[in-house]
Amino acid sequence: MNDPDGASGTLLGMRCLKCGVCVFGDAIFCQACSSDELEAVDLSSSGVLFSYTIVRVPPDGWPGPVPYVLGEVELPEGPHVLAEVIGMEHADLQIGKEVRLALEPVQSGETGPTLMVYKWAPSAIPTASRQEG
Ligand SMILES: [Zn+2]
């Protein structure tokens, strides 16, 4: 792992050495076979939209616009990763659509520190962005 600050937006996961199941984030043991022989792996920074929901009532302290889209994205390695979907009209949302990881600075609270938050963005950026009233 040569990306300590995550600036390039690599998702980290754990892969089971026994059964090969891969999970997003940290894990102490394999959820599939309970083995504790896990290795850290870099996950892909793109995947396909598996499911999504439009959130109209955000959690407390939600810093972004409302409503927003919460997308569940399936990575090639298998894990599903939940994050906000940005840069897409609601009408353009489509299951199976390819998305890529995007890091956005988000301020936590009025005076809190700025955190880098991962989100999903369309993998192909349209050349001309439409502005609609
Ligand atoms: Zn396992």
Backbone and ligand atoms as CSV (ligand in chain L), in Angstrom:
chain,resi,resn,atom,element,x,y,z
A,1,MET,N,N,0.851,-1.190,0.000
A,1,MET,CA,C,0.000,0.000,0.000
A,1,MET,C,C,0.892,1.246,0.000
A,2,ASN,N,N,0.967,1.930,-1.105
A,2,ASN,CA,C,1.811,3.110,-1.176
A,2,ASN,C,C,0.968,4.367,-1.359
A,3,ASP,N,N,-0.219,4.343,-0.803
A,3,ASP,CA,C,-1.138,5.460,-0.968
A,3,ASP,C,C,-1.723,5.809,0.398
A,4,PRO,N,N,-0.847,6.242,1.327
A,4,PRO,CA,C,-1.291,6.377,2.726
A,4,PRO,C,C,-2.412,7.387,2.939
A,5,ASP,N,N,-2.451,8.451,2.148
A,5,ASP,CA,C,-3.498,9.445,2.402
A,5,ASP,C,C,-4.725,9.227,1.523
A,6,GLY,N,N,-4.695,8.206,0.688
A,6,GLY,CA,C,-5.875,7.896,-0.101
A,6,GLY,C,C,-6.186,8.918,-1.162
A,7,ALA,N,N,-5.205,9.731,-1.532
A,7,ALA,CA,C,-5.476,10.817,-2.465
A,7,ALA,C,C,-5.893,10.310,-3.843
A,8,SER,N,N,-5.419,9.143,-4.198
A,8,SER,CA,C,-5.784,8.643,-5.514
A,8,SER,C,C,-7.075,7.833,-5.468
A,9,GLY,N,N,-7.653,7.718,-4.309
A,9,GLY,CA,C,-8.972,7.125,-4.228
A,9,GLY,C,C,-9.020,5.624,-4.374
A,10,THR,N,N,-8.109,4.935,-3.699
A,10,THR,CA,C,-8.165,3.482,-3.738
A,10,THR,C,C,-9.000,2.965,-2.576
A,11,LEU,N,N,-9.945,2.099,-2.892
A,11,LEU,CA,C,-10.707,1.450,-1.836
A,11,LEU,C,C,-9.921,0.243,-1.353
A,12,LEU,N,N,-9.873,0.102,-0.048
A,12,LEU,CA,C,-9.160,-1.035,0.504
A,12,LEU,C,C,-10.137,-2.101,0.965
A,13,GLY,N,N,-9.734,-3.325,0.761
A,13,GLY,CA,C,-10.560,-4.430,1.201
A,13,GLY,C,C,-9.702,-5.538,1.765
A,14,MET,N,N,-10.360,-6.590,2.178
A,14,MET,CA,C,-9.661,-7.757,2.701
A,14,MET,C,C,-10.114,-8.976,1.904
A,15,ARG,N,N,-9.150,-9.830,1.569
A,15,ARG,CA,C,-9.497,-11.047,0.847
A,15,ARG,C,C,-9.110,-12.245,1.690
A,16,CYS,N,N,-10.015,-13.218,1.734
A,16,CYS,CA,C,-9.776,-14.436,2.492
A,16,CYS,C,C,-8.827,-15.345,1.715
A,17,LEU,N,N,-7.761,-15.786,2.391
A,17,LEU,CA,C,-6.800,-16.661,1.723
A,17,LEU,C,C,-7.346,-18.080,1.588
A,18,LYS,N,N,-8.353,-18.402,2.363
A,18,LYS,CA,C,-8.899,-19.766,2.313
A,18,LYS,C,C,-9.951,-19.916,1.224
A,19,CYS,N,N,-10.956,-19.007,1.225
A,19,CYS,CA,C,-12.066,-19.205,0.291
A,19,CYS,C,C,-12.107,-18.132,-0.781
A,20,GLY,N,N,-11.263,-17.106,-0.663
A,20,GLY,CA,C,-11.175,-16.122,-1.736
A,20,GLY,C,C,-12.224,-15.029,-1.691
A,21,VAL,N,N,-13.129,-15.076,-0.702
A,21,VAL,CA,C,-14.154,-14.038,-0.609
A,21,VAL,C,C,-13.496,-12.707,-0.253
A,22,CYS,N,N,-13.955,-11.659,-0.896
A,22,CYS,CA,C,-13.376,-10.338,-0.739
A,22,CYS,C,C,-14.422,-9.427,-0.108
A,23,VAL,N,N,-14.013,-8.635,0.883
A,23,VAL,CA,C,-14.942,-7.700,1.502
A,23,VAL,C,C,-14.367,-6.294,1.432
A,24,PHE,N,N,-15.244,-5.317,1.457
A,24,PHE,CA,C,-14.848,-3.920,1.471
A,24,PHE,C,C,-14.568,-3.507,2.905
A,25,GLY,N,N,-13.465,-2.803,3.099
A,25,GLY,CA,C,-13.151,-2.291,4.422
A,25,GLY,C,C,-12.368,-3.299,5.239
A,26,ASP,N,N,-12.263,-2.982,6.516
A,26,ASP,CA,C,-11.462,-3.805,7.396
A,26,ASP,C,C,-12.253,-5.019,7.873
A,27,ALA,N,N,-11.560,-6.091,8.124
A,27,ALA,CA,C,-12.206,-7.282,8.667
A,27,ALA,C,C,-11.171,-8.056,9.465
A,28,ILE,N,N,-11.641,-8.734,10.484
A,28,ILE,CA,C,-10.738,-9.532,11.317
A,28,ILE,C,C,-10.830,-10.992,10.907
A,29,PHE,N,N,-12.031,-11.390,10.486
A,29,PHE,CA,C,-12.176,-12.757,10.010
A,29,PHE,C,C,-13.124,-12.768,8.820
A,30,CYS,N,N,-13.068,-13.843,8.063
A,30,CYS,CA,C,-13.878,-13.964,6.858
A,30,CYS,C,C,-15.339,-14.210,7.217
A,31,GLN,N,N,-16.219,-13.415,6.607
A,31,GLN,CA,C,-17.640,-13.567,6.908
A,31,GLN,C,C,-18.219,-14.821,6.261
A,32,ALA,N,N,-17.500,-15.370,5.295
A,32,ALA,CA,C,-18.010,-16.551,4.600
A,32,ALA,C,C,-17.576,-17.839,5.285
A,33,CYS,N,N,-16.301,-17.914,5.687
A,33,CYS,CA,C,-15.811,-19.188,6.230
A,33,CYS,C,C,-15.178,-19.041,7.602
A,34,SER,N,N,-15.187,-17.836,8.172
A,34,SER,CA,C,-14.675,-17.556,9.519
A,34,SER,C,C,-13.164,-17.692,9.653
A,35,SER,N,N,-12.464,-17.901,8.552
A,35,SER,CA,C,-11.009,-17.954,8.615
A,35,SER,C,C,-10.463,-16.596,9.017
A,36,ASP,N,N,-9.358,-16.585,9.761
A,36,ASP,CA,C,-8.742,-15.303,10.091
A,36,ASP,C,C,-7.504,-15.060,9.220
A,37,GLU,N,N,-7.346,-15.859,8.195
A,37,GLU,CA,C,-6.228,-15.656,7.282
A,37,GLU,C,C,-6.675,-14.736,6.150
A,38,LEU,N,N,-6.504,-13.431,6.389
A,38,LEU,CA,C,-6.942,-12.442,5.418
A,38,LEU,C,C,-5.752,-11.633,4.946
A,39,GLU,N,N,-5.837,-11.153,3.729
A,39,GLU,CA,C,-4.804,-10.237,3.249
A,39,GLU,C,C,-5.481,-8.963,2.758
A,40,ALA,N,N,-4.785,-7.833,2.948
A,40,ALA,CA,C,-5.312,-6.557,2.483
A,40,ALA,C,C,-5.136,-6.468,0.970
A,41,VAL,N,N,-6.166,-5.996,0.297
A,41,VAL,CA,C,-6.093,-5.847,-1.151
A,41,VAL,C,C,-6.624,-4.470,-1.558
A,42,ASP,N,N,-6.094,-3.966,-2.660
A,42,ASP,CA,C,-6.649,-2.757,-3.262
A,42,ASP,C,C,-7.821,-3.173,-4.142
A,43,LEU,N,N,-8.956,-2.547,-3.931
A,43,LEU,CA,C,-10.124,-2.857,-4.760
A,43,LEU,C,C,-10.159,-1.926,-5.966
A,44,SER,N,N,-10.895,-2.319,-6.966
A,44,SER,CA,C,-11.035,-1.499,-8.163
A,44,SER,C,C,-11.697,-0.174,-7.826
A,45,SER,N,N,-11.372,0.840,-8.601
A,45,SER,CA,C,-11.992,2.142,-8.374
A,45,SER,C,C,-13.179,2.357,-9.309
A,46,SER,N,N,-13.645,1.278,-9.915
A,46,SER,CA,C,-14.865,1.395,-10.707
A,46,SER,C,C,-15.660,0.105,-10.568
A,47,GLY,N,N,-16.945,0.225,-10.846
A,47,GLY,CA,C,-17.824,-0.923,-10.729
A,47,GLY,C,C,-19.121,-0.616,-11.447
A,48,VAL,N,N,-20.129,-1.432,-11.210
A,48,VAL,CA,C,-21.415,-1.178,-11.846
A,48,VAL,C,C,-22.482,-0.954,-10.794
A,49,LEU,N,N,-23.426,-0.086,-11.142
A,49,LEU,CA,C,-24.519,0.241,-10.235
A,49,LEU,C,C,-25.397,-0.998,-10.057
A,50,PHE,N,N,-25.497,-1.451,-8.826
A,50,PHE,CA,C,-26.246,-2.665,-8.518
A,50,PHE,C,C,-27.657,-2.315,-8.071
A,51,SER,N,N,-27.750,-1.218,-7.347
A,51,SER,CA,C,-29.030,-0.775,-6.817
A,51,SER,C,C,-28.871,0.670,-6.371
A,52,TYR,N,N,-29.963,1.386,-6.291
A,52,TYR,CA,C,-29.850,2.747,-5.786
A,52,TYR,C,C,-31.164,3.166,-5.160
A,53,THR,N,N,-31.082,4.199,-4.360
A,53,THR,CA,C,-32.288,4.745,-3.765
A,53,THR,C,C,-32.136,6.253,-3.691
A,54,ILE,N,N,-33.239,6.949,-3.852
A,54,ILE,CA,C,-33.201,8.405,-3.733
A,54,ILE,C,C,-33.601,8.779,-2.316
A,55,VAL,N,N,-32.673,9.424,-1.626
A,55,VAL,CA,C,-32.868,9.719,-0.212
A,55,VAL,C,C,-33.422,11.129,-0.069
A,56,ARG,N,N,-34.614,11.233,0.518
A,56,ARG,CA,C,-35.244,12.543,0.694
A,56,ARG,C,C,-35.139,13.020,2.139
A,57,VAL,N,N,-34.925,12.099,3.055
A,57,VAL,CA,C,-34.740,12.455,4.456
A,57,VAL,C,C,-33.348,11.989,4.863
A,58,PRO,N,N,-32.380,12.897,4.842
A,58,PRO,CA,C,-30.989,12.502,5.098
A,58,PRO,C,C,-30.723,12.271,6.575
A,59,PRO,N,N,-29.630,11.575,6.874
A,59,PRO,CA,C,-29.222,11.430,8.280
A,59,PRO,C,C,-28.828,12.781,8.860
A,60,ASP,N,N,-28.879,12.901,10.187
A,60,ASP,CA,C,-28.482,14.134,10.869
A,60,ASP,C,C,-27.086,14.551,10.443
A,61,GLY,N,N,-26.945,15.829,10.141
A,61,GLY,CA,C,-25.623,16.333,9.811
A,61,GLY,C,C,-25.212,16.092,8.374
A,62,TRP,N,N,-26.128,15.585,7.565
A,62,TRP,CA,C,-25.804,15.348,6.165
A,62,TRP,C,C,-25.383,16.665,5.515
A,63,PRO,N,N,-24.154,16.736,4.965
A,63,PRO,CA,C,-23.634,18.024,4.478
A,63,PRO,C,C,-24.030,18.361,3.044
A,64,GLY,N,N,-24.594,17.436,2.319
A,64,GLY,CA,C,-24.819,17.665,0.894
A,64,GLY,C,C,-26.236,18.071,0.575
A,65,PRO,N,N,-26.519,18.194,-0.700
A,65,PRO,CA,C,-27.861,18.548,-1.143
A,65,PRO,C,C,-28.846,17.406,-0.903
A,66,VAL,N,N,-30.128,17.767,-0.815
A,66,VAL,CA,C,-31.195,16.791,-0.616
A,66,VAL,C,C,-32.273,17.083,-1.642
A,67,PRO,N,N,-32.921,16.124,-2.304
A,67,PRO,CA,C,-32.594,14.699,-2.163
A,67,PRO,C,C,-31.282,14.337,-2.852
A,68,TYR,N,N,-30.727,13.242,-2.432
A,68,TYR,CA,C,-29.518,12.748,-3.077
A,68,TYR,C,C,-29.685,11.268,-3.388
A,69,VAL,N,N,-28.768,10.764,-4.181
A,69,VAL,CA,C,-28.868,9.377,-4.604
A,69,VAL,C,C,-27.850,8.541,-3.848
A,70,LEU,N,N,-28.327,7.500,-3.199
A,70,LEU,CA,C,-27.431,6.557,-2.542
A,70,LEU,C,C,-27.342,5.316,-3.430
A,71,GLY,N,N,-26.150,5.045,-3.880
A,71,GLY,CA,C,-25.978,3.937,-4.812
A,71,GLY,C,C,-25.219,2.777,-4.198
A,72,GLU,N,N,-25.646,1.570,-4.535
A,72,GLU,CA,C,-24.916,0.365,-4.135
A,72,GLU,C,C,-24.206,-0.146,-5.375
A,73,VAL,N,N,-22.888,-0.150,-5.318
A,73,VAL,CA,C,-22.096,-0.483,-6.499
A,73,VAL,C,C,-21.362,-1.799,-6.283
A,74,GLU,N,N,-21.444,-2.651,-7.276
A,74,GLU,CA,C,-20.757,-3.935,-7.206
A,74,GLU,C,C,-19.399,-3.816,-7.869
A,75,LEU,N,N,-18.349,-4.109,-7.095
A,75,LEU,CA,C,-16.994,-4.065,-7.639
A,75,LEU,C,C,-16.670,-5.397,-8.314
A,76,PRO,N,N,-15.717,-5.375,-9.255
A,76,PRO,CA,C,-15.336,-6.615,-9.930
A,76,PRO,C,C,-14.879,-7.701,-8.957
A,77,GLU,N,N,-14.309,-7.292,-7.808
A,77,GLU,CA,C,-13.834,-8.270,-6.830
A,77,GLU,C,C,-14.979,-8.885,-6.023
A,78,GLY,N,N,-16.161,-8.287,-6.118
A,78,GLY,CA,C,-17.309,-8.865,-5.429
A,78,GLY,C,C,-17.989,-8.000,-4.396
A,79,PRO,N,N,-17.209,-7.194,-3.617
A,79,PRO,CA,C,-17.874,-6.416,-2.572
A,79,PRO,C,C,-18.843,-5.381,-3.150
A,80,HIS,N,N,-19.862,-5.078,-2.355
A,80,HIS,CA,C,-20.789,-3.998,-2.689
A,80,HIS,C,C,-20.446,-2.812,-1.806
A,81,VAL,N,N,-20.384,-1.624,-2.411
A,81,VAL,CA,C,-19.982,-0.430,-1.678
A,81,VAL,C,C,-21.064,0.633,-1.819
A,82,LEU,N,N,-21.563,1.100,-0.686
A,82,LEU,CA,C,-22.602,2.127,-0.665
A,82,LEU,C,C,-21.977,3.514,-0.601
A,83,ALA,N,N,-22.406,4.396,-1.483
A,83,ALA,CA,C,-21.949,5.776,-1.428
A,83,ALA,C,C,-22.916,6.637,-2.237
A,84,GLU,N,N,-22.794,7.944,-2.024
A,84,GLU,CA,C,-23.616,8.867,-2.783
A,84,GLU,C,C,-23.214,8.820,-4.254
A,85,VAL,N,N,-24.209,8.901,-5.129
A,85,VAL,CA,C,-23.950,8.970,-6.566
A,85,VAL,C,C,-24.055,10.422,-6.993
A,86,ILE,N,N,-23.005,10.918,-7.644
A,86,ILE,CA,C,-23.010,12.319,-8.063
A,86,ILE,C,C,-22.882,12.412,-9.586
A,87,GLY,N,N,-23.232,13.570,-10.105
A,87,GLY,CA,C,-23.015,13.838,-11.520
A,87,GLY,C,C,-23.980,13.137,-12.448
A,88,MET,N,N,-25.082,12.658,-11.913
A,88,MET,CA,C,-26.050,11.958,-12.749
A,88,MET,C,C,-27.439,12.502,-12.500
A,89,GLU,N,N,-28.167,12.799,-13.589
A,89,GLU,CA,C,-29.573,13.137,-13.437
A,89,GLU,C,C,-30.300,11.889,-12.943
A,90,HIS,N,N,-31.346,12.105,-12.146
A,90,HIS,CA,C,-32.084,10.944,-11.654
A,90,HIS,C,C,-32.601,10.096,-12.809
A,91,ALA,N,N,-32.966,10.768,-13.918
A,91,ALA,CA,C,-33.497,10.040,-15.067
A,91,ALA,C,C,-32.433,9.177,-15.731
A,92,ASP,N,N,-31.171,9.510,-15.490
A,92,ASP,CA,C,-30.088,8.754,-16.118
A,92,ASP,C,C,-29.648,7.551,-15.293
A,93,LEU,N,N,-30.183,7.453,-14.097
A,93,LEU,CA,C,-29.793,6.334,-13.235
A,93,LEU,C,C,-30.269,5.027,-13.848
A,94,GLN,N,N,-29.366,4.082,-13.905
A,94,GLN,CA,C,-29.691,2.828,-14.557
A,94,GLN,C,C,-28.898,1.717,-13.879
A,95,ILE,N,N,-29.593,0.674,-13.493
A,95,ILE,CA,C,-28.898,-0.486,-12.920
A,95,ILE,C,C,-27.943,-1.044,-13.977
A,96,GLY,N,N,-26.738,-1.356,-13.566
A,96,GLY,CA,C,-25.764,-1.896,-14.509
A,96,GLY,C,C,-24.874,-0.841,-15.125
A,97,LYS,N,N,-25.178,0.428,-14.840
A,97,LYS,CA,C,-24.376,1.507,-15.378
A,97,LYS,C,C,-22.992,1.521,-14.725
A,98,GLU,N,N,-21.979,1.803,-15.530
A,98,GLU,CA,C,-20.626,1.822,-14.992
A,98,GLU,C,C,-20.357,3.137,-14.272
A,99,VAL,N,N,-19.780,3.034,-13.089
A,99,VAL,CA,C,-19.437,4.228,-12.323
A,99,VAL,C,C,-17.999,4.087,-11.829
A,100,ARG,N,N,-17.438,5.236,-11.470
A,100,ARG,CA,C,-16.082,5.211,-10.942
A,100,ARG,C,C,-16.038,5.983,-9.632
A,101,LEU,N,N,-15.004,5.703,-8.868
A,101,LEU,CA,C,-14.825,6.356,-7.582
A,101,LEU,C,C,-14.430,7.812,-7.784
A,102,ALA,N,N,-15.043,8.697,-7.005
A,102,ALA,CA,C,-14.663,10.103,-7.037
A,102,ALA,C,C,-14.500,10.570,-5.602
A,103,LEU,N,N,-13.412,11.250,-5.327
A,103,LEU,CA,C,-13.205,11.771,-3.975
A,103,LEU,C,C,-13.607,13.230,-3.940
A,104,GLU,N,N,-14.417,13.595,-2.952
A,104,GLU,CA,C,-14.861,14.969,-2.823
A,104,GLU,C,C,-14.594,15.461,-1.417
A,105,PRO,N,N,-14.087,16.682,-1.293
A,105,PRO,CA,C,-13.918,17.235,0.051
A,105,PRO,C,C,-15.276,17.623,0.630
A,106,VAL,N,N,-15.527,17.210,1.850
A,106,VAL,CA,C,-16.777,17.536,2.531
A,106,VAL,C,C,-16.428,18.058,3.906
A,107,GLN,N,N,-17.017,19.217,4.238
A,107,GLN,CA,C,-16.760,19.768,5.564
A,107,GLN,C,C,-17.728,19.156,6.554
A,108,SER,N,N,-17.223,18.681,7.656
A,108,SER,CA,C,-18.100,18.094,8.659
A,108,SER,C,C,-18.507,19.172,9.653
A,109,GLY,N,N,-19.792,19.494,9.622
A,109,GLY,CA,C,-20.285,20.544,10.507
A,109,GLY,C,C,-19.871,21.922,10.013
A,110,GLU,N,N,-20.231,22.939,10.788
A,110,GLU,CA,C,-19.960,24.312,10.383
A,110,GLU,C,C,-18.476,24.632,10.406
A,111,THR,N,N,-17.800,24.126,11.413
A,111,THR,CA,C,-16.395,24.476,11.599
A,111,THR,C,C,-15.501,23.243,11.632
A,112,GLY,N,N,-16.088,22.105,11.311
A,112,GLY,CA,C,-15.330,20.862,11.407
A,112,GLY,C,C,-14.275,20.746,10.334
A,113,PRO,N,N,-13.467,19.717,10.451
A,113,PRO,CA,C,-12.403,19.506,9.463
A,113,PRO,C,C,-12.983,19.070,8.126
A,114,THR,N,N,-12.237,19.333,7.075
A,114,THR,CA,C,-12.649,18.879,5.754
A,114,THR,C,C,-12.173,17.444,5.554
A,115,LEU,N,N,-13.113,16.604,5.219
A,115,LEU,CA,C,-12.782,15.202,5.021
A,115,LEU,C,C,-12.919,14.856,3.544
A,116,MET,N,N,-12.123,13.904,3.108
A,116,MET,CA,C,-12.289,13.409,1.755
A,116,MET,C,C,-13.277,12.245,1.803
A,117,VAL,N,N,-14.357,12.406,1.067
A,117,VAL,CA,C,-15.409,11.401,1.083
A,117,VAL,C,C,-15.491,10.769,-0.294
A,118,TYR,N,N,-15.609,9.453,-0.336
A,118,TYR,CA,C,-15.714,8.807,-1.646
A,118,TYR,C,C,-17.171,8.760,-2.097
A,119,LYS,N,N,-17.335,8.979,-3.387
A,119,LYS,CA,C,-18.656,8.953,-4.000
A,119,LYS,C,C,-18.548,8.226,-5.324
A,120,TRP,N,N,-19.685,7.953,-5.924
A,120,TRP,CA,C,-19.700,7.333,-7.240
A,120,TRP,C,C,-20.096,8.364,-8.281
A,121,ALA,N,N,-19.342,8.390,-9.381
A,121,ALA,CA,C,-19.625,9.315,-10.471
A,121,ALA,C,C,-19.681,8.510,-11.759
A,122,PRO,N,N,-20.355,9.060,-12.794
A,122,PRO,CA,C,-20.412,8.344,-14.072
A,122,PRO,C,C,-18.992,8.103,-14.582
A,123,SER,N,N,-18.738,6.937,-15.143
A,123,SER,CA,C,-17.377,6.637,-15.579
A,123,SER,C,C,-17.032,7.389,-16.850
A,124,ALA,N,N,-18.035,7.706,-17.645
A,124,ALA,CA,C,-17.783,8.524,-18.823
A,124,ALA,C,C,-18.380,9.897,-18.576
A,125,ILE,N,N,-17.522,10.896,-18.499
A,125,ILE,CA,C,-18.013,12.251,-18.239
A,125,ILE,C,C,-18.508,12.841,-19.549
A,126,PRO,N,N,-19.742,13.299,-19.576
A,126,PRO,CA,C,-20.251,13.907,-20.812
A,126,PRO,C,C,-19.441,15.140,-21.186
A,127,THR,N,N,-19.231,15.341,-22.475
A,127,THR,CA,C,-18.387,16.445,-22.909
A,127,THR,C,C,-19.040,17.791,-22.629
A,128,ALA,N,N,-20.341,17.869,-22.787
A,128,ALA,CA,C,-21.040,19.113,-22.487
A,128,ALA,C,C,-22.002,18.847,-21.343
A,129,SER,N,N,-21.824,19.552,-20.245
A,129,SER,CA,C,-22.719,19.325,-19.125
A,129,SER,C,C,-23.954,20.192,-19.286
A,130,ARG,N,N,-25.085,19.538,-19.107
A,130,ARG,CA,C,-26.347,20.257,-19.260
A,130,ARG,C,C,-26.676,21.003,-17.980
A,131,GLN,N,N,-27.171,22.184,-18.134
A,131,GLN,CA,C,-27.666,22.914,-16.977
A,131,GLN,C,C,-29.175,23.019,-17.122
A,132,GLU,N,N,-29.873,22.533,-16.139
A,132,GLU,CA,C,-31.325,22.624,-16.197
A,132,GLU,C,C,-31.829,23.388,-14.993
A,133,GLY,N,N,-32.730,24.339,-15.287
A,133,GLY,CA,C,-33.291,25.246,-14.349
A,133,GLY,C,C,-33.453,24.707,-12.992
L,1,ZN,ZN,ZN,-13.164,-17.269,3.757
